[in-house]
């Protein structure tokens, strides 16, 4: 039979991917990967994120992530990652897993494409998924060109400085690159000593703290009142007390996640 010219054969082939079941094929490899990811069928590996249990497949994910491979080689069938902070953001973890199954993730509706792709990049680094790391980085670069006026632009760039130090150098305002990206594995900290994008300077006992209003205003209504409409203020009543200067330094570090 000449199957190339047989219309009935073609129609039957198309139906295989749309009506999977015990006696009907799911379809080609991409369709099969999507099916097993969406349904969890034949799952033999589980990632527990808070109350969410993500059913995966060792043969799919272990070749892409040395972290997952090591867990399996250590005899684990499920893991509770203790270095992730993504259990509250299921879109990020879901995007990473979908990518590993060859599925698109960048068509998800998210509130901030900059933060989303930056967090996907961070999780890809944690898991060692190099292809996704490069993909998310390019997506971030694309977003930053169109979302530069977003309310959280500076906050996301503070994160990005640690994720993409070499790329930050190409942003019109030159940024510091005193960043060890290998430190991401032990947790990312934002720094307040990022002078190039600061929009408020606070002077305490002769020392200047170059900060970002969008960050500190979240933590202190009083600082917001003092800084609004200004680019520099001095803490007058307490400026002669040295220990207060150290206390302010500790407070600013806390505001930036240290």
Buried (B, 14 or more C-beta within 10 A) or exposed (E): EEEEEEEEEEEEEEEBBEEBEEEEBBBEEEBBBBBBBEEBEEBEBBBEBEEEEBBBBBEBBBEBBBBBBEBBEEEEEBBEBEEBBBBEBEBBBBBBBBBBBEBEBBEEEBEBBBBBBBBBBBBBBBBBBEEBBEBBBEBBBBBBEEBEEBEBBBBBBBBBBBBBBEBBEEBEEEBBEEBEEEEBEEEBEBBBEBEEBBEBBBBBBEEEBBBBBBBBBEBEEEBEEBBEEEEEBEBEEEBEEEEBBEEBBEBBBEBBBE
